[in-house]
Amino acid sequence: MKPTPTKLFLPALNPVHLAIFAFLLAVAPGFSQPGMAAGKDAFAQNLRLGRGINVLGYDPIWTAFDQRRFKQPYFKMIREGGFDTLRVNLYPFAHMGPAPDFTLSNTWWQTTEWIVTNALAARLNVMLDFHEYEMTGKDAESNKAKFLAFWRQAAPHFKNAPDGVLFEILNEPNGKMTPEVWNQYLAEALAIIRETNPTRTVVIGPAFWNSIDHLAELKLPESDRNLIVTVHYYNPMEFTHQGAPWANPVPKLGAVWLGTPDERAAIAKAFAKAQAWANEHHRPIFLGEFGAYEKGEMPSRVRWTDAVARAAEKNGWSWAYWQFDSDFIVYDIPKERWVEPIHHALIPPGGAKTP
Ligand code: BGC
């Protein structure tokens, strides 16, 4: 089955889409009209992001829609499971044509629109996260035109989308995307976005894999106050990435996280550092990724996941867990059920958030 070619955010709307769009603007919480205050206040936007999950990065949906693992009912299920936001990990390079236009394929648009439309209908915010960090990290220079071409197409396409749609310019800048290069590229991408999306909230993080320790080198356009700053947290790597084949070196198995005062203090200290930067620069923080790989023992993973999520909330941050499906999973698709211990660590039963 092909995705329904919804053109929700294009000018040519049919009456059914217009009705859905009007419904979303009227009833969805905080899905106010572009130009209203909520769309301009990054702190209010960050509040509504609340608790999120990374989704769809490794899903076959991008090459064969009918073989997708992420099923339509999951949008509502995720919302009912206590989450507010989907961070959609996008790898668009393989779906772009040749230079100079690098035209995104119709199939890619259809799939992306299916995701955005369904997420909004389920009252979830959607962060469109450009996740081509490996390509841009290996060779920032030769991928620059393609990276900018993505935003030159995606930004106007979603310019009429409600405020619940956010753009994240680039996941985890690294390697050749040094702080200096990144500061230049992010300014150019943001300028392209602002041509068509003057009130869209945009998410940007520091180089070195969105590391808290590199916030100091991040330079954001001072006058643009509608930005949320994102960081990732996987420390200690020896625990969260034990047995992860892509880590270098691969941390050995058997590391535990007991939640000792020292272990908790390490999280508090790192987050305090990020929050001090945020206070100084008057920017809200979104913890865009955190998680402990499933080669670690479950009780430790639960303790760590709960500790990190609560520490983020204590600082007033929004967050998104890595990730829904594939690895670090919080939902078991073959068994069609939540991985309860991780789900509960993220969303404590009763749903209470730390004030
Ligand atoms: C990467 C994934 C990786 C995860 C944890 C993400 O940013 O995209 O490939 O599994 O971080 O290491």
Boltz pocket constraint, residues with backbone or C-beta under 6 A from the ligand:
constraints:
  - pocket:
      binder: B
      contacts: [[A, 171], [A, 172], [A, 289], [A, 322]]
      max_distance: 6.0
